[in-house]
């Protein structure tokens, strides 16, 4: 029991949760429930994966954009951006090095999968999951208690792109099953005698 409590306390320090996170999450959840059917219908997307994409986006935004405990930021956007390739390589090398980084990778995997399954496309979901972390990191420079990190960007983008790749594989399997179901439902062609 003590080990579980210690692990939960450690996880709370790693996962950026504040009192604002559930408030933003609840507001985003309500917005998702209001919009998902309209969005799916308007663009011809699959309904359930559309809902899952919106919910995973809402969760990621609630976790990354809620103010966190202290007022002020350690880095400006200019300080956050790598100035040369060695800093880029250093940031990339830190991806997956600790629990926080692994959680940053995992955070956008569901969004990548759900976007591909909803839209039946790979290109723009891949672009979105690569650009979304850049937007998050930029916005974090002005949110109290948050700071930008190139390592977080690369971890989030990697997770999103892994999700897109997994979604593409699942979508391929899903389409094959749909084709098999359609061909099984069609009656056999009538034979004509000559």
BELRAUR-V869786 format. One record per residue. RES is the residue in one small letter. PHI is phi in whole degrees, -180 to 180 (999 if undefined). PSI is psi in radians with two decimals (none if undefined). Layout:
BEGIN
res:RES phi:PHI psi:PSI
res:RES phi:PHI psi:PSI
END
This chain:
BEGIN
res:x phi:999 psi:-0.74
res:x phi:-64 psi:-0.71
res:x phi:-63 psi:-0.68
res:x phi:-63 psi:-0.77
res:x phi:-66 psi:-0.69
res:x phi:-63 psi:-0.74
res:x phi:-65 psi:-0.71
res:x phi:-65 psi:-0.70
res:x phi:-65 psi:-0.75
res:x phi:-64 psi:-0.73
res:x phi:-64 psi:-0.62
res:x phi:-64 psi:-0.59
res:x phi:-73 psi:-0.51
res:x phi:-83 psi:-0.77
res:x phi:-83 psi:2.20
res:x phi:-78 psi:1.25
res:x phi:-103 psi:2.34
res:x phi:-131 psi:-3.10
res:x phi:-67 psi:-0.34
res:x phi:-82 psi:-0.38
res:x phi:-59 psi:-0.87
res:x phi:-66 psi:-0.57
res:x phi:-65 psi:-0.86
res:x phi:-64 psi:-0.68
res:x phi:-63 psi:-0.74
res:x phi:-66 psi:-0.76
res:x phi:-62 psi:-0.74
res:x phi:-67 psi:-0.67
res:x phi:-60 psi:-0.81
res:x phi:-62 psi:-0.72
res:x phi:-63 psi:-0.72
res:x phi:-61 psi:-0.79
res:x phi:-66 psi:-0.50
res:x phi:-77 psi:-0.55
res:x phi:-100 psi:-0.40
res:x phi:-63 psi:-0.73
res:x phi:-67 psi:-0.74
res:x phi:-63 psi:-0.77
res:x phi:-63 psi:-0.80
res:x phi:-63 psi:-0.77
res:x phi:-67 psi:-0.72
res:x phi:-64 psi:-0.71
res:x phi:-103 psi:-0.02
res:x phi:73 psi:0.51
res:x phi:-86 psi:2.79
res:x phi:-67 psi:2.26
res:x phi:-63 psi:-0.89
res:x phi:-65 psi:-0.82
res:x phi:-63 psi:-0.51
res:x phi:-63 psi:-0.78
res:x phi:-62 psi:-0.76
res:x phi:-64 psi:-0.67
res:x phi:-64 psi:-0.80
res:x phi:-64 psi:-0.72
res:x phi:-67 psi:-0.70
res:x phi:-70 psi:-0.62
res:x phi:-64 psi:-0.78
res:x phi:-61 psi:-0.75
res:x phi:-64 psi:-0.76
res:x phi:-63 psi:-0.75
res:x phi:-68 psi:-0.68
res:x phi:-64 psi:-0.68
res:x phi:-72 psi:-0.61
res:x phi:-97 psi:-0.35
res:x phi:-113 psi:0.05
res:x phi:-82 psi:2.43
res:x phi:-58 psi:2.61
res:x phi:-132 psi:1.64
res:x phi:62 psi:-0.89
res:x phi:-115 psi:2.70
res:x phi:-101 psi:2.17
res:x phi:123 psi:2.85
res:x phi:-131 psi:2.57
res:x phi:-81 psi:-0.51
res:x phi:-131 psi:2.50
res:x phi:-87 psi:3.00
res:x phi:-62 psi:-0.71
res:x phi:-61 psi:-0.64
res:x phi:-74 psi:-0.40
res:x phi:-80 psi:-0.55
res:x phi:-74 psi:2.29
res:x phi:-63 psi:2.42
res:x phi:-96 psi:-0.27
res:x phi:-150 psi:3.03
res:x phi:-66 psi:-0.48
res:x phi:-68 psi:-0.62
res:x phi:-70 psi:-0.63
res:x phi:-63 psi:-0.83
res:x phi:-62 psi:-0.69
res:x phi:-64 psi:-0.72
res:x phi:-67 psi:-0.73
res:x phi:-65 psi:-0.67
res:x phi:-65 psi:-0.44
res:x phi:-83 psi:-0.17
res:x phi:-65 psi:2.18
res:x phi:84 psi:0.09
res:x phi:-77 psi:-0.34
res:x phi:-147 psi:3.08
res:x phi:-62 psi:-0.73
res:x phi:-60 psi:-0.75
res:x phi:-67 psi:-0.70
res:x phi:-64 psi:-0.67
res:x phi:-67 psi:-0.61
res:x phi:-65 psi:-0.63
res:x phi:-65 psi:-0.82
res:x phi:-68 psi:-0.42
res:x phi:-62 psi:-0.68
res:x phi:-100 psi:0.02
res:x phi:-59 psi:-0.87
res:x phi:-60 psi:-0.62
res:x phi:-64 psi:-0.78
res:x phi:-61 psi:-0.79
res:x phi:-61 psi:-0.89
res:x phi:-65 psi:-0.66
res:x phi:-63 psi:-0.75
res:x phi:-66 psi:-0.75
res:x phi:-67 psi:-0.62
res:x phi:-72 psi:-0.81
res:x phi:-91 psi:-0.32
res:x phi:63 psi:0.48
res:x phi:-130 psi:2.78
res:x phi:-116 psi:-0.66
res:x phi:-58 psi:-1.06
res:x phi:-73 psi:-0.54
res:x phi:-62 psi:-0.66
res:x phi:-64 psi:-0.73
res:x phi:-64 psi:-0.73
res:x phi:-63 psi:-0.80
res:x phi:-73 psi:-0.28
res:x phi:-85 psi:-0.58
res:x phi:-88 psi:-0.54
res:x phi:-56 psi:-0.81
res:x phi:-62 psi:-0.57
res:x phi:-65 psi:-0.75
res:x phi:-63 psi:-0.73
res:x phi:-61 psi:-0.82
res:x phi:-63 psi:-0.66
res:x phi:-66 psi:-0.78
res:x phi:-67 psi:-0.57
res:x phi:-63 psi:-0.35
res:x phi:-69 psi:-0.31
res:x phi:-113 psi:0.01
res:x phi:-94 psi:2.24
res:x phi:-57 psi:2.30
res:x phi:83 psi:0.08
res:x phi:-115 psi:2.73
res:x phi:-146 psi:2.61
res:x phi:-81 psi:2.76
res:x phi:-153 psi:2.18
res:x phi:-61 psi:-0.59
res:x phi:-64 psi:-0.72
res:x phi:-63 psi:-0.70
res:x phi:-59 psi:-0.91
res:x phi:-64 psi:-0.65
res:x phi:-66 psi:-0.81
res:x phi:-63 psi:-0.80
res:x phi:-64 psi:-0.73
res:x phi:-61 psi:-0.80
res:x phi:-62 psi:-0.76
res:x phi:-62 psi:-0.74
res:x phi:-70 psi:-0.60
res:x phi:-64 psi:-0.68
res:x phi:-64 psi:-0.72
res:x phi:-62 psi:-0.75
res:x phi:-63 psi:-0.77
res:x phi:-65 psi:-0.71
res:x phi:-63 psi:-0.66
res:x phi:-64 psi:-0.69
res:x phi:-67 psi:-0.77
res:x phi:-66 psi:-0.71
res:x phi:-63 psi:-0.71
res:x phi:-61 psi:-0.79
res:x phi:-63 psi:-0.74
res:x phi:-62 psi:-0.80
res:x phi:-63 psi:-0.68
res:x phi:-62 psi:-0.73
res:x phi:-65 psi:-0.71
res:x phi:-62 psi:-0.74
res:x phi:-65 psi:-0.71
res:x phi:-65 psi:-0.69
res:x phi:-67 psi:-0.68
res:x phi:-66 psi:-0.74
res:x phi:-70 psi:-0.55
res:x phi:-73 psi:-0.50
res:x phi:-80 psi:-0.36
res:x phi:-78 psi:2.37
res:x phi:-70 psi:2.62
res:x phi:-65 psi:2.62
res:x phi:-67 psi:2.45
res:x phi:-72 psi:2.43
res:x phi:-85 psi:2.37
res:x phi:-110 psi:2.46
res:x phi:-100 psi:2.48
res:x phi:-107 psi:none
END
